[in-house]
Structure formats: C-alpha cells, structure tokens
Amino acid sequence: MGRSRKLLLLLKPLDDSAAVAAQSHGLSRIANPQILHHLESRSKVHREAIRFCQNVLRRKFVDWEPILRDSVSQPIRNVDMVVTVGGDGTLLHASHFVDDSIPLLGVNSDPIQVAEVEEFGNRNDVTRSTGFLCAATVDNFEQILDDILEGQLQPSELSRISICVNSAPLLTYALNDVLIAHQCPAAVSRFSFRIKRNGQSCSPAVNCRSSGLRVSTAAGSTAAMLSAGGYQMPILSRDLQYMVREPISPGAASNLMHGFLDPDQNMEVAWFCKEGEIYIDGCNVRYEVKDKDTLEISSKAPVLKVYLPPHLLEKRVLLIRQTSDAEKPIVSRM
C-alpha cells in the first residue's frame, strides 16, 4: 500500500440502525419482546464493531480518520485504503467515490446470527447483514488488516458499469447493477436496445415495452438479477448480464430479452418515454432520462479493487465447472 499507510474508516451511521427505525414506527409495542430485543441489539452490535475496529487501528502503524458514510459527497483521494464498517450498502456507497487506485476492505459489523434465524425466521424477518462483499468481521479484522499491511493479501478487481447519456458520461459507476425504468413501477417503459462492438452493431435492434431494463456486473448478479431469474456469474468475470424486466408480448424477440455483454461490447439504449430514471446500485443514486435520450452501457469503467472473502474466489471455479453452455451461457473472462 505504500509507506504512508493512510486509511479512511467509513462508518455506517449509528442512527441508521434497525432499533431506531423500530422505535420511530412504533414497533416498541409489538407483542414479542424478543423481536424488539433483536432490533435493539443491532444498534449495539454495530456500535461495538466500530469501537473494536478503532481500537485495532490505534495499535497499528497507520494514520487513519473516521468518517460517517453520509458525509462523503466528493471523490476520496490521498488514502491508501478505505475500510468500511457496516454491510454491503456501506461498501457500495464507498465504491461510488473511489477510482481503481484505492482498495476497499469491508467489515460486516452485524453478521446474520444463525440461532436467531432458526428461532424466529418462520415468523419474523430477523436477518441482519449479509455482507456478501465484506471480507472481515470483528472476528478476523485484525488478522486480515495485518496481512494487508504486510503485503500478504492482495485485492481482487471487480468490474463496474459505465453509463453515458447522450455521449456524456455519468460521474458514478455501478458496482452491482443499473436499472432504467419509469419512476412509477406500474408504468410501462418504451425503449429499444442493440449490442455493439467497436461501433458496429452485432445484434438487431430490439424494441421493448416493459417495466424497465436491468444490467448487472458479476458482483451484482447475485442480487436483483438472480432474484429475477438471471444467472450467478463468477465474481471476477468481466462480462455484464442484462435482462428486460417483465416484457410485454416480446414475440419473436423473446430470446433477446436476456443475455450477456462481452468486455469489448456495449449496449446502446434509446429511451421513448417522457420520464425515466437511471438507478445505480439501488435507489439512492439516480439520474433523469428523457424522451429520445440515448444511453451507452458498458464495462469500460475503472475496476474496483476489493479484498474479497476467500469463499467467493473459491466458488468461481465451482460455478464454471457446474455450468453447462446449454443451461447457463456464462463465461469466465478474468
């Protein structure tokens, strides 16, 4: 990481906790006090995780500064690494403000407790944070940090999505996915798209009426794309996966409603609605799109360097071996 060893500790806000949300919605009057205890404990667990990580950093030969996630609004520069304490949402937020020179280490501050899920899962949602991209918890944070500082652990490079609107690039890259849709989920979106390589079309224009278009990276293929019936991709794949959401009478083009983009391909989208939104990694980052706007979507974005959980890197080999071309058209360009 270099001699300066300067770290930014990016924190999920404490008042984002489930306990505060529960109180604000009157859930303190729910019948089951054990569920309320679960909600309140999330704030305590997160607070303790922050304190733990700070104590570890105080013992290391590093300069570090804590900052709340919501306080970051400008590109992050002049640090050697960003450590996020929260979950995937906090790591996603950080990814919007770093280029390909600053690696991220995610600390899952509130991992799912198997015992809670087994006890209450059938009656209530007591899941905590999945932390899919978070390599650390309080149990292994210090060891992973030591390995990084000693040069024994290297970050992986994840693809991101670049979006241009009328040839003007957006300032935010998507780590998970991009959704182009109407603001109203019940409205029908009208658009067309085609796949291009080196400026030349390599697919016919596909005209769509649907609830929108989603494009995901390999990292995002386990999120909304998978829930919608897409395929999980090897985490280090450079391909993008796209899916037209709920197409209306696609007819002969039905086999073009879902597919993949090679790293040297891009998708050109023409929008034919008065209103629309580009949602990047969820609903917190959005851009307006108007009638006759043209969008270009590709993986020609700076990669994101992330220290990944080992099981994700091991799983990519398993996915490649178990996937047949007939069942899932997944490739594994690393």
N, C-alpha and C positions, 0 to 999 in steps of 0.2 A: 504494500500500500504506500510505500514511500516513507521518508523519515519523519514527516510532520505528524503522522498518525492522528489526524484531527477527525473526530466523529461528531455527527449530529444525531441526537436521540429524539426521534419523532414520536410523540405520545398521543394515543387516543385520549380525548378529553374525558375526565372523570365523570362529568355530568352527562355523558352520553350513555351511562350505564343503564342496564335494564331496571335496576331498582328505582332510579329517578323516574323513568318512564312509567313504571308501575304505579308509583305514588301519584303522578300527575294525571293518570287515567282512573284514579280511584280504585286501583286493584288491591289496595291495602285492606279492603273489606271483603276480599274473596274468602270463600268458605274454608279452603285448605291452607292452613298456616305454613305447611311445609313448602308449598309452591311459593308463597311470599318469601319465605326464608331463602329459597333458591334464587329468586330475583334479587333480593337484597345482597346476597353473598357475592354476586357478580361484581358489584362495585368494590367490595372489599378485596376480592381476589385480584382485580386489576390494579388497585392501589398498591397492594403488596408486591405485585410483579414490577411495577415502576420503581418502587423503593429498592427492591432486590437488584435490579439492573443498574441502578445508580450506584449502589454500594460496590458492585463488582467493578464498575468503571473507575471508581475512586481508587481502587487498588492497582490499576494498570497504568502503564507509562503512556498515557494518551491524554490529549486535550479533547474535551467534549462539552457539548452545550445541549440542554434540553429545550424542546420547543413543542407546543401543542400543535396537533395536526391542522386544526382550522386556522392557525396563524400563518401558515405557509401559503403565499399567493404569488411568489416570484420564483424563478429558477434557482435551484440550490447549487451553489458553487463553493469552491475553496474548501472542500472537505474531502477526506479520503474514503469515507463510508457513511451511509445512513443506516442507523439501527431503528427499526420501527417496533413499537411496543403496543400491541392491540391485536389485530387479526388481519385477514386478507384485505379488508377495507382500508386499513391504515397503510398497508404496503401499496395497494393500488393508488391511494392518494399521493404517496411519495413518488411513485413512478411517473406521475404527470409533471414532475418538476426536476427530473434528473435526465442527463444525457447518457451516453454509453461509456462515460469515464468514471462514474461513481457507482459502486456496487451497493446493493441493499441486503441487509440481513433482517429478516422478520422474526420477532419474538411473539409467539402466541401467548398472550397474557392470561387467557381464560379458556384453556382446553376443555373439550367435552369430557364430562365425567360419566364413565360407563355405568356406574352404580345408579346415578340419577336417572339416566335414560331408561335403564331396566326397571326402575321402580315407578316412574311417572310417565314414561313415554307413551303408553297407550291412552292416557287420559289427558295429558298436557304436554305441550312442547317445552322441554327443559334442556334442549340443546344449547350449548354455549358457542364457542368459536371453533370453526372447522380448521382454520389456519392452514389451508391447503399448500400455500407457498411459503409458509413460515418454517424455517429450518430449526428454530430454537424454541424452548420453553424455559422456565426458571430452572428446570432440572439439568439442562445441558448448556445453558447460555455461556457460562464461564469457560467451559471446555472448548466450545465452538469458537468463541472470541479468541482464546489463546491460540488455537490452530490457525485462525486467520492472521493474527498479528505475527505469528512465527512463519508465515508463508506456507503452511502445510495444507491449507484449504483454499481452493480457487473457486470463483463464482462461475455459474453457468450463464449462457447467453440466451435470452428468450426473445423471440420475435415480437414485434409490435406492429400496429397498423397505422399507416399514414393516410390521411384524408385530405384531398384538395376539393375546394368548391369553386367552380368557375376558374380553375387553374391556380387559385390562391390556396396555399397550404394552411391548414389549421395548425394552431400552436400546440395542440395536445395530441399525443399519440396514445392509442388504445393498447393496453396490455391484455385485456380479456376479450372484449368484443365491441362492435359498433352496431347500433340499431338505428335504422332510418324509418321513421313512421310518422303518422299524424299524431298531434298532441292528444286527441281523443282516441282511446283504444277501440271504440266502437266504429270509428270512421274507416272508410275504405281508402287505401292509398293506391295511387296510379303512378306507375313508373315503368321504365324499361331498363334493361342492362345488357351488356355484351362483354365478353372476355377478350382482352387484347394482349399481344406480345410484341414488344418493340414498335408500338404504334399501329400495328396491323391487327385487324380482327381475326380471332381464331375460333369464334363461335357466332352463331346467328344472334340477332337482336331478339331479346325475349321481352314481350310486353306483359305486364302483370297488373292485376287488380288483387290486392291482398291487404293484410294488416301490417305489412312492412317487410323490410329486408334486414337480415342479421348476418354479419360477417364476424368470424371469431378467429383468434390465434389458436395455437396448440394449447397454450395455458388456459385459454378461455373455453376450450372445447369440452371441459368437464362441468361447465356452469350451465347457462341458459341453453346453449346449443345442444348439450346432451339431453337436457330435460325435454327439448322439443323434438327429439328423435334423431339427433345427429350422432356423430361418432367421436369417441375419445381418441385423440391423436397423441403420438409420442411427444413428450413435453418439449423436446428440443427440435421438433420438426419446424422447417421454415415455411411450410405451406399455410395457407389460410383456408378456412371452410366457410361456405356461405349457405344460407337457406332462406327461401321466400316463405314468410310466415302466412299460414292459412290461405293459400292461393285459391282464388275463385275461378272455377272452371278452366283449369290450365290446358285441358285438351291434349294435343299432341306434344306440347311443351312440358308436360308433367315431369319428364325425366331430366329437365333442365332446372327444376326448382331447387335442387340441392346439389352441391358439387364442391370442387376444390380449386384453388389457385396455386400454381407453381410460383416459386420466388421470382421468376422473371416475367410473370404475368400481372396484369392489373384488371380491375373491374371498372367499367365506365357506366355510370348510372345517370339516366335522365329523369328528372322529377316532374310530374304533371299534376300537382295539386297546389292549390293556393297557399296552403300552410303545411308545414312539416318540421320535424326536429331530427337532428343527429344526436343520438345519445351515446356517450363514450363511457364505457365501463360502468354502466348503471345510469341513474337519473340525475346525478349531481353535476355532471359536466355535459352541457348540451349546446348546440349551435342551431340557428334557424336555417331552414332551407325553404326556398320559394319556387313557385311555378316556373318551369323551364330552366331551372338551375341544373348544372352538370357536375357530377361528383366523380372523382377518381379515387379508388380504394386499392391499396397495395401493401405489401410488406416492406416497402422501401423506406423504412424508418430506422433510426438508430436502435440497435438491440438494447435490451435492459439486462444488466448484469445482476444476478441474484444468487445468493447462497441457498441452494435448494435442499430440502430433506432428502437424504440418501435413497429412500424408498422410491421416490419419483424417478430418479435416474436408473434404478434397477428395473422399475416397472416398464420403462420404454422398450427394453429388449423383449420382455414377455409379451407386450402388445404387438410388436412386429411379428413375433413367431406365431401368435394365435390368430392373427388376422389373415384371412384369405382374400384374394382380389375379388372373388365372387360376392363375398359378404360385405366387405367394407373397403372401399377404394382408398385406403390410407397408404401414404408413402412416408418415408422417414429420412428426408433430407436434413442432415445435421449441419 
